[in-house]
Amino acid sequence: MLKIVEKNEKECTLCGACETTCSTFYFKEDDRLKSSIQVLEASENGDPVINVCNQCGNCIDVCPVEAIKRTGKGTVVISKKACVGCFNCVGVCPTDTMYWHEDLTEPFKCISCSRCTKECPTEAIFMEEVATN
């Protein structure tokens, strides 16, 4: 079983705690564009849209240097040392959750670390076990 960040967008209040927690922990600055979870203001039904990686692994096969791998626990991770910054993975991501930022030389994504879920005051994001193929 793989533990991933799941979402209940109806519960999201757009507080930004998840984005702040993520960018501050990984990039040492509060910058929502450097967060591996991104919350957009509203979908067609009026609920916020929470974009977070579902660990599908589509990005693994397009990496020309095999910098993207699945860990033993099932999480998809990027090796910053091996990455050449081609950003093929960003273009192939079916959920638009492989991110890039002009300050960085490699893409970044959620690794289901659960830090954001611990800070969400409404439990709009939470950890859930899912079956792996």
N, C-alpha and C positions, 0 to 999 in steps of 0.2 A: 504494500500500500504506500502511496505517495501522499504526503501532507502538502496541500497548496493553500494559497490565500483565496478564499471564496468571498462573494459579495452579496449583499442584500441592499440594493441601491435605494429602495424605498425608505430605508432607515438613515441614509446619509444626510447630514445637515450642512455639508460643504464647509466644515470647520477647518479643514486643511491639516489636521493633526497627523494624518498618515503621511502626507507629502513632506511635511517638516521633519518628522521623525526619520524618514528614509534618507532624504538629502543630507540632513545633518549628520547622521551616523556614517554614511558611506563617503560623502564628499566634504564633510566638515563645514557646510554652509547651508543656510535656509534658502533654497532656490527650488521652487516647485518644478522647474524644467530639468533639474538634476535628481528628480525622484523617480524611482522605478515603479511607482504606483501613481497614476495621474487621475484626477477627478475633474470632469468637465461639468459645466453648469447645468445643462438640462437636455434630456432626450425628448423625443416626440411626445411622450406621455407626461413630461414635466419632472420626472425624477432625474437626479444627477446620474452621470455615466461614470462608472469606476473602471478604469483600464488597468488591468493587472495580468501578468503572464500566467497562462494556464499550464505551462511546462510541457507543451505538446511536442517540442523537439524538432519542428519543421526547419528550424535554423541550423541544426547540426549538419545536415547533408550539403548545405550550400557554402559552408566555410572551406575555402581552398587550403587552409593550413591546419585544419582540425583543431582550432582553438576553442571550439564549443563542444562540450561533452556532457553526458548525463552521468551524474554521480551514482554511487551505489544505492542511495536513497531515492533516486529517480529525478532529482532536481537538475535542471539544465543550467550549466554555468559556463562563463567565458573566461579563458585564461588571458589576462592582460599581457603577460609576457609573450605569449604565442600569437596574439592577434596582430594583424598587419593593417587594420583599419580600412578594409575594403567596403565595409558596411553592406555586403550582400545579405546578411542576416536581417537587417532592418527592412529591406525591400520585400523579403519573402514572408515576414511575420504575418500570419492571418488575423491576429488580434491587434495589430499595431501597438504591441507592447515591448518591442525591442527598440530602445531609444538611442538617440545620439544628441550630443551637445557640442557646440562649436569650441568650447574650452577643452574638450577631451579628444584623444586620438583613437579611442575604441568605443564601441557601443556598450550599453549597459542594460540590464533587465532585472526583474524581480527574481530572487533566489529562494523565495518562501522562508525567509528568516524569522518571520512572525513579529518583528519589532512593531510594525505598523498596526497590527491587530491588537496589540496590548495597549496602544494609545487611543484607539477609536472609542469615543465616549458612548456611542450608540450601538456598537457591535455591527455596524454596516459592513465591516470586513472582519473575517474570522478564518481560523484554520480548519480545514476539513480533509479527512482522508479520502482519497479516490483510488480506484483500482487502476493499475498500470497494465499496459498490453504486453 
